[in-house]
Amino acid sequence: MDSGKRFVLLKILFVIFLAGLVFFANVTIFVATYIVLFVFVTARVVLTPGESSTKAWLIISYVAVVVLQIIMIANFTLGYGAIEGAGYLLRRLLAVGTLLLPILVSRYVIAGKYGHFHMPSVEDATTIGLSTFFSAHDIIKRATLVANDTKKKLCAKNLKESAVELMRHDSFNYINNGSLNESYFEKAAQSMDDPNIYIIVSKTGSPVSEIISIFTQKQYNHASLSFDADLQTIISYNGGERVYPPGLNAEMIEYLHKADDARILVYSLPCPPEKKQMLLNKVAEINSEGSAYNMIGLFVNRSHKPNIMYCSQFVYTMLHYAGIAHFTKPNGKVVNPTDLIEQDYYKKLTFVQEITF
């Protein structure tokens, strides 16, 4: 695994860890986290070259911080026990926010070249003070909104339905075979005179897409292709609506309507008849060989077998196969549905319509 992938994985794990602290951690876990961080920053000071007196004051500051953190978590943040609601969530966010205190101390004290320590001047402290205050206010406001949204999306219903759906998937073997019938290919063949292929990105509102949006921070988390402008030949990698196994399946507009705020964006991309025939032949080949939905690919853009893909990976792969791709993403990078629109730097896409329900 290269450094870029490790960084992405660590970032995801860090976000999950912080979310876990906000929603599930008790006093013991918070205290343990504070102490571990104290040990880490203290060891860093001890092992870093610098003046002994400054290092001593810095360690004393860390001791004061960890004591303050423990007092705060035990008597203020979680001291109200069963009290819930916005105030309770805000106090938990503040408890997580205090993890930054020893890091801020390091930032403003350990700032010299060659590892030497120096204290910030009064002028520096004054300048930093106001900007830090307003930045912290914005961060807390955004964090509160994100936390509330995350808590809503991680409700018991979404988690239960996603768990049931997950049991149907297999990211290593082909489990979908022949789900597209002759009727589908007849409809697609009738669209060969249309000089475009159609890219569809959707905000479906399904439980799985809601959870995925926590990590992507995007509204639109599903992508599809259609051979015709009337959207009678929509196709993508999906869960099969519990009728067909997860993998390559046909879709209908109704399939993409999972919530009241669901919406669909449709774009056209020039595609000559011979290219459309290439795409249709490839679809028939995958349909015959078998397919499966690539759950692992949501985090790492790799597939165990060629026909194991996730939705936007499928669209991206098909466009490149036919030689009509309007952008290229570096190998190993996950292709998000919104990339299909946002990375259209040469303006090859044409907006067709937005469908709301």
N, C-alpha and C positions, 0 to 999 in steps of 0.2 A: 504494500500500500504506500503510495507516494505521500509527500508532506501535505499536498493540497487536500487529499482525501482524508488524511488523519485530522487536519484542521477542521474540516466540515463535520466529521464524526464527533470530535471533541466539542465543537460548538453546539451540536444537537444534544449531546449528553449534558453539557453545561446548562442549556435551556431547560431540559427535563429536570435536572437537579434543582434549579431555582424554582421551577413550577412546583416541584414536590415539596420544597420548603414552605412555599406560600400556602399551599392547600392542605398539606398532610402532616407537616412536622409538629412535634410537641416540644415542650420546654427542654427535655433531655437532648433531643436531636439538635436543637438550636445551640444549646450550651456546648455540646460536643463539637459542632461546626466552628463556633467562636474560638474554642481552645485549640483546635487543629490549625486554624488560620494564625492564631497567636504564636504557636510553636514555629510555624513556617516563617513568618516575618521576623521573629526573633533570631532564628538560625541564620537568616539572610544577613541581618545586621552583624552578628558575631563573625561570620565568614567574610564580610566585605571589609577591605582596608579602609581605615579612617581614624579620626581622632577618638581616643578612648572616652574622653569626657562627653563628646557629642553622642557617641554610641550609647553611653550609659543613660543620658537623658532620653534618647530615643526608645530604649528598652523600657524605661520608666513610663514613658507615654503609652507604649503598647500595653503595659500592665494596667494602667488607668483605663484604657479603652476597653479591654476585655472585662474588667470589673464592671464598668458602666454597662456594657452589653448584657452581662449576666443579670445585673440588677434590673435593667429595663425589661428583659424578656420575662423575668420571674414575677415582677410586680406591676408591669404596665401592659406590655403587649399581649401576653396570654393570661394575665392575672384575673381577667374577667370571665375566664372559663367558658361558660356556655353562651355568652353573648355573641350573636351572629350579625350579619348584615354588612352594610358598606363600611361602618366604622371599624368593625372587627377585621375585615379584609384589609383596610388601610393600615391598621396596626401591624398586621402580619407583613405587609409590604415594607413598612418601616423597619421591622425586625430584620428582613432580608437586606434592606438598604444599609443597615449599620455594618454589614460585612465590608463595606467600602471604607470605613473609618481608618483602620490601620494602613490600608493602601494609600489613602489620601495623605496620611502622616508621612509615609515613605516618599510620596510624590513631591511634597513641599520641603522635605528635609534632606532627602538623598537626591540632590540635584546637581552636584558638582561634577566636574570632569575627573576621569581616572579613578572614580569610586570615592572621592572625598566628599565629606558632608559639609553643608552650610545651611544656616537658617535663612528663610526669606526675609527681605527687608520689610519695613513698615509700609513702604510705598507698594511693594509687590503684594503684600497681604491685603491691602486696601483694594487694589485693582482686582485681585482674584476674588475677593469677598463677594462683591455684588454680582459679578458674572456667574460665580458658582451658585449663589442663591437662586437666581432666575433659572439657571440650567437645571438645578435640582428640582425646582418647582415643575418645570416642563417634563422632566424625566418621571417624577412621581405621578403627574397627571396622565402621561402616556402609559405608564406601567399599570395604573389603576384600570384604565380602559382595556388594555390588553388582558389583564388578569380577569376582569369581569367577563370579557368575551371568551377567554379560554375556559373559564369555569362553566359557562353556558354550553360550550361545544363539547365539553367532557362530561356531560350529564349522563346519568345511568342508562337512559334509553339509547343514546348514541353509542356508548361503550358496549352495551349488550348486543345491539344490532351489528356493530362492527366486528365483535368477537365471533358472532354466528357466521358472518360473511367471510371472515378470515379462514374459518375452518374449511371452506369450500375451495380454497386456493391451493395451488401447487406451483412453486416457482422453479421447479427442476424437471418436471415431466409434462408432456403434452396431454392435456385432459379434455380439450375441446376439439371435436373433429366433425366436419360436415354440418355445422350449424347454419350455414348459408345455403338456401335451396335454389332450385333452378329459376324460380320466380324472381329472386333477387338479381341474378345475373342477366335475366332477360330485361329487367328494368334498367340496369346499368348499361347494357348494350345499346339501349334506345337513346342514351344521352351522348353518344359519341359525336354528334353534330354540334354539341355545345362546346365552345372553345375554352371552357374554364373547368377547373376543379374547385370544390368549395371546402374551405376550412372553417370549422365550427368550434368555438370555445364556449364552454357552458359553466354557469354557476347553478348546479343542480340542487344543492341543498340536502343531498343525501348524507346520512350519518358518517360514512367513510370520507366523503369530500370535506365535510365540516372539520373532521379531525386532521385531515391532510392540510387544510388551510392554516392550522395553528403553526405548522412548520414552514409553509411557503409564504405566509402572510399575504396571500393573494385571494381575491374573490372568486376568480375563475380557475377551476381545478380539474376540468375535463376537456378533452379535445377529440374531434371526430373529423372524418372526411365524408363528402357526398359527391357523387358523380353528376348530380343534376341540381338545378336551381330550385326546384320544388321540394327538395330535401326528402325525396322518396327512397333514396339509396344511401342513407347515412350508415356509416360503418365505423367501428372502433374496437379497441380492447376494453372490455368491461366485465362486470360480474355475471352477465347473462340473465339478469332479472330472476334468478332462481328457476329459470326454465331451461336454460342451457348452461353448461359449465363456463367458468370464467375463461376468457380468451377472446378470440376474434368473433364478434357478433354484430348483426345488423341492429340498428337503433331506430326508434321513432321519436318524434318531437315529444310525445307524451312521456317517453322514458326519461327524458331530461328534466321533467317537472316533478321535483321531489319536495318542494317547499313553496310557500306563497311568494317568496321574493326571488324565486328562480328566474334566470334570464339567459338568453342565448345571443351571441354575436356571430354573424355570418360574414365571411370574406370570400372573395373570388380570387383565384390565381390563374393566369393564362396557362393552358395546357392543351397542346395540339392533339388531334385525334389519335395519332400513333402513340403518344405518351400516355393518353388515357387508356388505350388498349393494353399497354405495358402494365399499367397499374392494375387493371382488371384481371389480367393474366396472373399477376403476382398474388392478388387476393385469392384467386381460385387455387393457386398452388398452396398457399398457407391453409386455406380451408380444407384441402385434401390431405396435406401432411399432418395437420394438427397444430394446436397452439395452446398457450396458457398465459395468464396475466402475471406480469413481473412485479410482484410486491416488493422484492428486494431492490429492484431498480429505482424505486421511489427515493432511495437514499444513496445508492451507488449505481451509476449508469452502466451496468454490466448485465448480460443475460447468459444463463447456463446453456441455452440452445437458441438458435437464430429466431425461432418463432415465439419466443417467450418475451413479451414486451408489455409496457404500460401504455396508456392511451396516447400521450404526446410523443413518446418514443416511437410508437407505430406511425403516427402522422409524419414525423420528422424523417424516419427511415424510408417511408414510401416516397416522399418528395425527392429525396436524394437518389433513390433507386431509379426514378424516372428522369432524373436530371433536370428537375424544375425547382429545386429548393431555392428559396429566397434568402437564406442565411445559413451560416455554418457555425456550429458550436464546437469548441475544443473537445477532443476525445476524452472520455471519462467524466465529462460534465453532465449533470442531470438536465434534461430538457423539460422545462415547465410548460404547461399549456399556454401561459401568457407570453412565453418566448416567441411563439409562432406569430404573435402580433407585434410585440415590443421590439423585436430585432429585425423588423422589416426596414432596414436602413435605406434601401434603394427604392422604396415605395412601389413594390411590385404587386402588393395586395390592393384590392378595391373593396371598400366597405359596401356590403349589400343591404343588410337589415339587422335590427335588434328585435328579438322576440321576447315579450314578457308575458306573464300569466296572471 
